[in-house]
Amino acid sequence: MNTWLIKSEPGAWSWQDQLDAGEKGTFWDGVRNYQASNNMKAMKIGDQCFFYHSVKEKSIVGIVEVIKEYYPDHTDPKGRFGMVDVKAVQTFPTPVTLAEIKADPELENLALVRQSRLSVVPIDAASWKHICKMGKL
């Protein structure tokens, strides 16, 4: 299983929206960066992703699971990009902020820190466990 981080602006799609989607989950559309898209192409059913609220909150608030692998994004008129489907798995008891992540030397090499504008990034196993611990999971 691989682990990832996906970003969403809470005003566009929030953690509560994801929870409300229930077991059927929803598509993760709108990614228009080739590197982020390639990361989504590598996602497999069962992979887990941190759900990150961007913009003002800048924090990891939950975990989602990939339930459908990469397929064409219906919101892309040129047909260049795709999407995956995800469902909510668990809410973080304590959200983990970007400031906390940046302040932690064990996480200094995360793509979230190095490539802050990228909306879909891989998370290595050690960092995944560390962030889960920070979030009280």
N, C-alpha and C positions, 0 to 999 in steps of 0.2 A: 504494500500500500504506500502510495506517495501522499505527501501533505503539502498544502498550498495556503495562500492567503488571497482572498478576493475582496475588493473594495467596492463600497456603494455609498453614495450620498444619501443620508437618511431621509432627506426631503424627496428623493426620487424612489428609493426602495429601502425601507428600514428593516431592522431586525424584527420588529413587531410584524411588519408585512410578511417577512419570511416565515415567522411562526404561524401567522394566520393562514398561510398556504397549506399548512398541515402535511400529512403523509404523502400527498400527491406531489408536493414540491412545486417548483416553478422553473422556468428557463432563466438562464443568466445571459442576457443579451446586451448589445450595445458596445461591446469591446471593439475598438477601432485602432489598436496598436498591434503591429505584427508580432512583436516579441510576446506580448500578453496573449495574443491569439495562439501562438505556438505553444505556450504553456497550457492553454486550455486543450489543445489538440493532444497533449500528452496525458491528460486526465483520464482515469479509468473508473468504471463503476466501483463504488466502495471507497475511493479516495476521499479524504476529509480535507476541509478548508476552514481556516479561520475566517469569520465574517467580520470585516473591518468597516466601521463607520468613518468615512472621510469628512473633509471640510472642517466644521467646527469641533466635533467630538474627538476625532482622531484616536480611535480606540478599537481594540478587538472586543467584540461583545458576545460572540457565540461561535458555534461550530456547525457547519453544514456538511452534508455528504453528497457526492456526485451520484446521481441516479440514472443519468443518461449521458452517454459520451457525445463528443463533438458532432454537431450537425449544422446545416446552413441557418444563419441568423435571418429571420424574416424581416427584421428592421433595417437590413443592409440592402439598399436598392441596387448596388453594383454586384452583390453576390460574392464579395471577397472574404467576408468574415463569417464565423460561426458562433455557436454557443453550446453550453452544456445545461443540463437540468440538475438542480440541487434541492435538497430538503433539509430543514432544520433538524439538528441532532441534540444540541445542548446549549443552554445559555450560560455565559460566564457569570459566576456568582459575583466576581469583582472584575469589571472591565479593565483591560490592560492598555494603558495609554501609549501613544507614540513617544511621549517624553520619557516614560519609564523604560521603554525599549531602547531608546537612544542612549539613556544613561547607564545601561547595563553592558559592561564590557564583553560578556558572553554572547551578546547579540549584535555586536558591531559589524559583522559581516553579512547580516541579513540583506536581501535585496530590497526589503521595505525601507531600510536605512540608506543604502547605496543608490537605489533607483526609486526615489520616493514617488514619482509620478506614474509608475507602472501599476496597472490595476489588477493584475494577476501575477503572483510571484510564487516560486517554490519555497518551501520551508523545510530545512533539514530536520532529521529525527530528534537530535539533541535540542535544537532550538524549540521544536514543537513541545517537547516535554517541559522545558524550562518555562515557556510562556504559559502552558497549562497550569504549572505550579504557581506562577505569578498571579494567575486569574482565579486561584483557589479551586481548581478542578482536581 
